[in-house]
Amino acid sequence: MSGTPSFAAVDWGTSTFRVWLLDAAGDVLAERRSDEGLRTAAERGFARVLETHLEALGADPALPAVVCGMAGSRQGWQEARYLDVPTRLDAIAGNAVRIDGIDRPVHILPGLAQRDRQTADVMRGEETQLLGAMTREDDGTGDVLYCMPGTHSKWVRLRDGTVTGFSTFMTGEVYALMVRESILAQTLGDAMDVDADAPAFAKAVLAAHDEPALLMRFFFALRGSSLLFGEEATVARARLSGYLIGAELAGSLPAERDGAAIRLLASGGLGALYKRALDTLGVTHTSVDADEAVRAGLARAAAAIHPAVTEGAHS
């Protein structure tokens, strides 16, 4: 490892754990990833999981760590209470919670909550990605609608650095459940992957976007196509993914009409699917890499919490 680490940046999700050692400029010096998410870490001990990875990376015992994600939930390491929207993203670091009873300075960042009876919603981790995306892409001014694909996809409205509202779509989780547990499981095959360039995907996006009320009918047609026409599992998965994403876009894109820029905050195969879907619908958008954004957000938060050791990380 070349360079001197200034802090450890940790993204602790429900099913995954990621830690990076970053220097004062926010550049990556080393990293580790595992499946030790919330549930596994709760069983093994959050401190033990973190220290095992930091020791493997050769981190100094006094190296500070800044954490986002589910480690700050009620079921996590120590609760970092939600900030209510509307809220400025730069308020996140100031509301970080320091972990009690350990020598290493570890701070967990809070998530965001939308306390409305009709549109109640929460997020943990995505707020840090948004902070990083804002830091990397602009000066925090303007009106942006962020699309953040995932197991639970988020659509977040950001005005001049303030999160004014957001909505969550369980698109990824529904896809996984249908592939593994539904009557369509045999039709869809054992794999989870989808080719973003498959023509069947784009056609399904258009169909569900234009007629989302027919979504349940579209689903069962996958079984009919398999039984009657021998449609391959790869095509069926592409159609299922397209139907789900198309319906999500039908419910989330009307906000584009009042002038917000669309920004896709995603990585990997899932990002490719959403990009293809947006392109298919003719939606103008820009893209930001989600992995880079979460590191940039953690770096900006660390610069506010530990300015003496992270000079330049927020620039």
URRA-V879046 format. One record per helix or strand of 3 or more residues. SS is the DSSP state (a for helix, b for strand). FROM is the first residue (numbers start at 1). TO is the last residue. If there is no record, write none. Layout:
SS_FROM_TO ; SS_FROM_TO
This chain:
b_7_12 ; b_17_22 ; b_28_34 ; a_38_44 ; a_46_56 ; b_65_69 ; a_70_72 ; a_89_91 ; a_93_95 ; b_106_108 ; b_112_114 ; b_121_123 ; a_126_137 ; b_143_148 ; b_153_159 ; b_162_169 ; a_171_181 ; a_185_188 ; a_199_210 ; a_212_229 ; a_233_258 ; b_261_266 ; a_268_280 ; b_286_289 ; a_290_305
